[in-house]
Structure formats: structure tokens, C-alpha cells
Amino acid sequence: MSAMVVRKPANQLLDEIGVPYDDVCDEYVVIKHAALFTSTILSKVLQAPNVKLFNATAAEDMILKKDENTEGGMRLNGVVTNWSLVTQNHDTQSCMDPNVMESKVVVYASGHDGPMGASGVKRLQRLGMLPAIPGMGGLDMNAAEDAIVEGTCEVTPLPSPGVPVNECFLPT
């Protein structure tokens, strides 16, 4: 289960950053191990002078401030972070003060539900900053990939690719 299947034309990015793959059919390529992609892309990103990596860090909450000029009257102003182990073990250890990172833009590119997952859009909905969200449907990879790319947008106030898009907009 270590191989990574990538839909074409995303293989053009793999060519650009130098990740080898097997061209198995007209629709897909296969990277022999997902870690080969993640380590290569991480290496390329970390070479940029304005990038910082916060290793083993989880975004636990959002910094929201009143802003009458935005939809919902609130503005996302950053994230509250903590060590991943602290986030995953709040019930078993004493409190650890989180770190606050303010930012003009937060891109919410999380995965599935969990301590760091698509729960962010659900939180915005509970705070009245988003309308009711339908939640994710079942997986249909061929339809889902195109729908996620087409649906990537600003889920006010959060630019959101990936799973949060699926959480907010069920395909019609």
C-alpha cells in the first residue's frame, strides 16, 4: 500500500520536480512509494527563503476576530498550534500552553476528520460563519478528483482545497 497513484496530467508536476514514476495507462501514473513524492516536494518547498517548517505541530484552533466588513462579521486571523503529541493526548496529560500564529491568509488543506482534519469547516459552521454543510459523501475517485479541483474555493474565510471542499459541497 506504499505506492502512490497520480491522475494525469498531474504527472507534469512530477516531471518538473523530478519524481520518477511508471506510466501505467492513459489516465494514471504510479510512484513506487508515496514517501518519494512527499520527501521530494518537501525538499523543494523548504529551499524557498520564506518557508518555515513547524515539525510535529498541529493546528488546534483558529484565531477569529470581529470584522464587520466580512461575511459573518468575523475574520480568520491565524491559527492556534501545539505539539502534535499534546494535541493527541489532551485527556491524558496536564495542560500545555499553545502557540499563536497570526497570518493574513490561512490555507486550510487538511485531510479527513480527526484532531487536524476537515473539522475546521464544521467549526466555522457552528460559529455561524458558514451555512449548513452537507458533509462528505462516499468515495468515487474518478468523479471526486475533478469535483475537488473544480470546487476548490474560499470557504469564507478559509481558502480550502481538498477534503474541506468535499465536506461543504456534495457533488450534484
Steps between C-alpha positions, in 0.01 A plus 500: 500500500800728476465583130336829400258522206494840328247606237623657182577783426643535855796295379624826343571627854686176573714560191567859609619409850679181394289221651531176300184301424368214288264607221248217539205618289339799328346633824755428775865475595635314804778619732665198664462649850298799623797609714700558181250770399460657845873513573574654158229766517593583860864536401407739218268709719751529784759646263289815466637782719162596653384153611513369855417145599339437837571133551256291709264796533120488492257784434258463791282804448446812293560860600182688417455875542197721455487669160175664396623520138497122449224245457403372843664797674816304579841472336741208521824648628724196555521168681563368848761226497643244736732203483324211326551270798336753730205537261453124484521453876305786659310250716810331640733783596504837664437811298768634265472860386447524123675734258315768307590570136329799346483521122331699226417176316444146628461225241306207641628194314428231756401142460213307648346555841719463801685736729640684197242409234200649317353596836603863429213565261262338747626736769443801274145376439434462875623858549250625239770591248385239246152378407402141571747259343385164361807298594699256294351237277656166414814479290486483121862579414446569130219748566642636827836615363342726237232622740759597765713690248194677357360571847817638660406846618494733796272346758457832676733591656719201418661419161436124488622235260434129547285335764348823643353567154345153501363566849328822388379412153360160415516436123167546327 
